[in-house]
Amino acid sequence: MRYVLILLAALLSNVALSEERADVVLDVRNMTCGVCPITVRKALSKVAGVSKVTVNYEKSTAVVSYDPARTTPVELTKATTNAGFPSTVRE
């Protein structure tokens, strides 16, 4: 049984390592106070495939690391828009 658990752990770690990651910068509108970035971060964190979100209030941006097999930049902008903070992908 111990060997089965070790094998299972090894397989799962390989799956986690094989996931692709992409980063996107979103320009976020309507952030007017220090609490707004928290709402934006929470909205983006709820999107399947998102692994990291960093929101910068001063620059009105959000940097999102995500798995492109599970979500898209369009879905990320929808999440912020639905939370009251329309965003666009920075080119």
trRosetta pair geometry for C-beta under 8 A, 3 or more apart (Angstrom, degrees):
i j d omega theta_ij theta_ji phi_ij phi_ji
1 4 5.6 -53 -154 31 37 115
1 5 6.7 36 151 -17 67 103
2 5 5.9 -57 -156 35 33 110
2 6 6.5 32 150 -18 66 105
3 6 5.5 -50 -146 36 36 112
3 7 6.2 38 154 -19 66 105
4 7 5.7 -55 -147 38 30 111
4 8 6.2 31 153 -20 64 108
5 8 5.6 -53 -144 37 31 113
5 9 6.3 33 155 -20 64 105
6 9 5.8 -54 -149 36 30 112
6 10 6.4 30 152 -19 63 106
7 10 5.7 -55 -149 36 31 112
7 11 6.4 30 154 -18 65 106
8 11 5.8 -54 -147 37 31 111
8 12 6.3 28 156 -16 65 108
9 12 5.9 -57 -146 39 29 109
9 13 6.3 29 156 -20 64 107
10 13 5.9 -56 -147 35 29 109
10 14 6.6 29 154 -18 63 105
11 14 5.8 -57 -153 35 32 111
11 15 6.6 34 151 -21 65 103
12 15 5.6 -50 -149 32 36 113
12 16 6.5 35 154 -18 66 104
13 16 5.7 -52 -149 36 34 112
13 17 6.3 31 154 -17 65 108
14 17 5.7 -57 -145 39 32 109
14 18 6.2 30 157 -22 66 110
15 18 5.9 -61 -146 34 28 109
15 19 7.3 45 153 -39 60 91
16 19 6.3 -38 -163 2 35 113
19 67 5.3 -48 178 -117 115 120
19 69 7.3 -119 -148 29 81 125
20 67 6.3 112 74 -147 67 69
20 68 5.7 -42 100 34 120 98
20 69 6.4 112 42 -19 106 102
21 51 6.7 -53 -123 28 116 141
21 65 5.5 3 -175 -176 114 99
21 66 7.0 144 -151 74 67 24
21 67 6.3 -48 -98 -88 56 57
21 68 8.0 135 -150 -9 14 84
22 65 7.3 165 81 -151 35 54
22 66 5.9 -30 62 67 83 75
22 67 7.7 116 16 -126 84 13
22 68 4.7 56 -3 -47 132 110
23 63 6.4 -1 -170 -177 106 93
23 64 6.9 158 -151 82 56 46
23 65 5.2 -26 -94 -95 80 69
23 66 7.8 137 -95 19 33 70
24 63 7.5 171 84 -151 39 51
24 64 5.3 -15 58 59 86 95
24 66 7.2 -21 12 22 105 114
24 73 5.0 176 -135 -102 168 108
24 76 6.6 148 75 55 139 163
24 89 5.9 -55 -175 -133 119 101
24 90 7.8 152 175 38 71 80
25 61 5.7 -16 -171 -167 96 120
25 62 7.4 155 -157 78 50 44
25 63 5.4 -21 -101 -100 73 74
25 64 8.0 169 -89 18 26 73
25 89 7.4 101 75 -162 55 59
25 90 4.1 -32 95 37 104 127
26 61 6.5 147 77 -159 53 63
26 62 4.5 -9 56 57 107 94
26 63 7.8 -168 19 -76 73 27
26 64 6.6 33 -9 -4 112 114
26 73 7.8 170 -81 -156 99 94
26 76 6.4 -140 -64 131 139 119
26 77 6.5 177 -130 -88 125 79
26 80 6.6 158 150 -13 153 158
26 87 4.1 23 173 171 118 135
26 88 6.8 148 -156 71 73 28
26 89 6.2 -49 -103 -98 67 45
26 90 6.7 -164 -106 -13 13 88
27 60 6.3 37 -164 118 69 97
27 61 6.0 -37 -103 -101 47 75
27 87 6.1 160 77 -156 46 76
27 88 5.2 -13 54 59 100 84
27 89 7.9 43 13 126 82 3
27 90 5.3 110 -34 -69 94 92
28 31 5.8 54 115 -25 110 119
28 40 5.8 23 -152 -128 159 149
28 55 7.3 -15 18 -143 157 103
28 60 5.3 -146 65 176 74 74
28 61 6.4 155 10 -111 93 18
28 62 5.4 65 -36 -12 130 103
28 80 5.9 -111 -121 -172 104 148
28 85 5.2 11 -172 160 104 114
28 86 7.7 155 -152 88 54 39
28 87 4.5 -27 -98 -96 65 106
29 60 6.9 39 -89 -176 35 129
29 85 6.4 172 71 -167 54 63
29 86 5.0 -6 47 67 115 86
29 87 6.9 -171 10 -82 74 49
30 36 7.2 -168 118 -147 72 138
30 84 6.3 -124 120 143 151 78
30 85 5.0 -145 66 -116 111 65
30 86 6.7 91 -3 25 119 76
31 36 3.9 160 -140 119 77 146
31 37 6.3 50 -144 -58 134 69
31 40 6.9 -34 -87 -32 117 137
31 57 5.8 -147 148 -137 135 73
31 60 5.6 179 40 -119 122 82
31 85 6.3 41 -58 -131 80 125
32 36 6.2 117 35 -44 51 145
33 36 5.5 125 58 -18 64 99
34 37 7.2 -44 -172 21 43 103
34 57 6.5 -19 -116 -105 53 166
35 38 5.5 -53 -169 31 55 117
35 39 6.7 52 141 -19 78 102
36 39 5.8 -57 -154 35 38 110
36 40 6.4 36 152 -18 71 106
36 57 6.8 115 69 -118 102 101
36 85 6.8 125 -174 -87 104 134
37 40 5.4 -53 -144 39 37 113
37 41 6.0 40 156 -22 69 105
37 55 3.8 168 -156 111 99 131
37 56 7.5 143 -115 13 136 3
37 57 4.9 -87 -43 -67 128 92
38 41 5.8 -53 -147 36 29 112
38 42 6.3 28 155 -17 63 107
38 55 7.9 -143 -53 55 25 146
39 42 5.9 -55 -147 37 29 110
39 43 6.3 30 155 -21 64 107
39 83 5.6 165 154 169 100 125
39 84 7.3 -16 138 53 142 108
39 85 7.0 139 103 -18 109 131
40 43 5.8 -56 -149 35 29 111
40 44 6.4 21 157 -12 65 109
40 53 7.9 -165 124 166 80 132
40 55 5.0 121 86 -109 122 149
40 62 5.7 -138 149 -76 126 137
40 80 5.7 20 -139 -125 88 100
40 83 6.5 161 -98 97 47 145
40 85 5.2 -57 -91 67 101 162
41 44 6.1 -62 -148 42 28 105
41 45 6.0 29 156 -23 66 112
41 53 4.8 155 -141 110 75 128
41 54 8.0 18 -108 -112 109 14
41 55 5.0 -112 -60 -9 94 126
41 62 7.4 -173 -82 -130 62 118
42 45 5.6 -56 -141 36 29 113
42 46 6.7 33 159 -25 62 104
42 83 7.7 147 79 -123 88 148
43 46 6.2 -59 -160 26 28 112
43 47 7.8 36 145 -30 58 96
43 79 4.7 153 152 157 96 94
43 80 5.7 129 102 -92 139 46
43 82 6.9 169 -154 74 127 91
43 83 3.8 -83 -80 -43 151 148
43 85 7.5 171 34 41 155 113
44 47 5.9 -42 -165 9 44 115
44 50 5.7 170 155 -146 78 164
44 53 4.5 130 95 -107 128 146
44 62 6.2 175 -43 167 159 146
44 64 5.6 -122 -176 -104 136 125
44 76 6.1 31 -129 -149 96 89
44 79 5.6 127 -91 108 50 139
44 80 6.6 10 -63 -63 93 89
45 50 5.8 -143 -125 101 33 133
45 53 5.5 -106 -64 7 82 136
46 50 7.8 29 51 39 24 134
46 79 6.9 172 66 -147 95 129
47 50 4.7 78 72 -20 92 123
47 66 7.3 -24 104 -119 119 131
47 71 5.3 75 156 -119 112 160
47 75 5.8 133 -149 134 129 109
47 76 6.1 -94 -3 -95 176 64
47 79 5.1 -83 -59 -62 118 154
48 70 5.1 -117 128 165 93 116
48 71 5.8 158 80 -54 70 111
49 66 4.9 59 128 -171 95 92
49 67 3.9 -118 -157 50 98 93
49 68 7.7 148 173 -40 141 13
49 69 7.2 -173 -121 69 132 61
49 70 2.8 171 -75 88 126 122
49 71 4.0 -170 57 1 134 103
50 53 6.3 16 171 -50 125 103
50 64 6.0 -55 -135 -167 107 107
50 65 7.3 110 -162 81 61 54
50 66 4.8 -35 -100 -100 56 96
50 67 8.0 -118 -56 13 23 76
50 71 6.7 -17 -47 36 77 155
50 76 7.5 121 -85 -102 120 102
51 65 4.9 -56 65 103 96 103
51 66 6.5 170 9 -98 79 35
51 67 7.0 87 -29 -32 108 86
52 63 8.0 -16 116 111 96 87
52 64 7.2 162 88 -154 60 41
52 65 4.1 27 48 37 99 116
53 62 6.2 -14 -165 -172 94 106
53 63 7.4 155 -155 80 43 53
53 64 5.4 -2 -106 -107 77 76
53 65 7.8 -135 -62 27 43 70
54 62 7.0 158 81 -157 45 56
54 63 4.7 -5 58 54 99 100
55 61 7.3 180 -150 96 51 48
55 62 4.7 -18 -101 -103 77 85
56 59 4.2 16 111 40 125 105
56 60 7.4 -47 93 7 79 16
56 61 5.0 9 49 57 105 88
56 62 7.5 -170 19 -79 68 38
56 63 7.8 43 -10 -8 104 96
57 60 7.2 16 -172 -74 30 49
61 90 7.2 -4 -128 -37 113 140
62 80 7.1 -173 18 -85 153 140
62 87 6.8 -39 29 -126 118 154
64 76 5.6 177 68 -141 169 146
66 70 7.2 -129 173 69 93 98
66 71 5.4 -72 175 66 136 114
66 76 7.0 -129 -34 -69 158 127
67 70 4.4 45 88 20 109 110
67 71 6.9 86 69 24 68 83
68 71 7.4 -90 -124 67 30 52
68 72 7.1 57 -147 -97 71 59
71 75 4.7 -113 -164 70 95 142
71 76 6.7 97 147 -49 124 85
72 75 5.0 104 54 4 71 98
72 76 7.3 -130 102 -3 43 87
73 76 5.3 -53 -149 35 40 116
73 77 6.4 37 155 -17 70 102
73 89 4.8 27 174 -81 141 132
74 77 6.0 -55 -149 38 31 106
74 78 6.4 35 150 -22 63 105
75 78 5.4 -50 -148 34 34 116
75 79 6.5 40 152 -25 64 101
76 79 5.7 -49 -153 28 33 114
76 80 6.9 24 154 -11 64 101
76 87 7.5 -63 127 84 85 134
77 80 6.0 -53 -149 38 37 105
77 81 6.1 38 153 -20 67 110
77 86 7.6 26 -175 -167 91 58
77 87 4.9 -139 -128 79 78 89
77 88 6.5 44 -122 -98 134 30
77 89 6.8 -82 -56 -41 126 80
78 81 5.6 -59 -144 41 30 112
78 82 6.1 32 158 -21 67 108
79 82 5.9 -54 -146 36 26 110
79 83 6.6 19 154 -13 60 110
80 83 5.7 -63 -151 41 34 109
80 85 4.6 -73 176 87 92 92
80 86 6.7 112 113 -136 99 11
80 87 4.2 33 79 -2 150 121
81 84 7.8 97 -178 -31 30 8
81 85 7.0 -109 -85 75 29 43
81 86 4.7 40 -106 -104 86 62
81 87 6.7 -124 -50 19 77 72
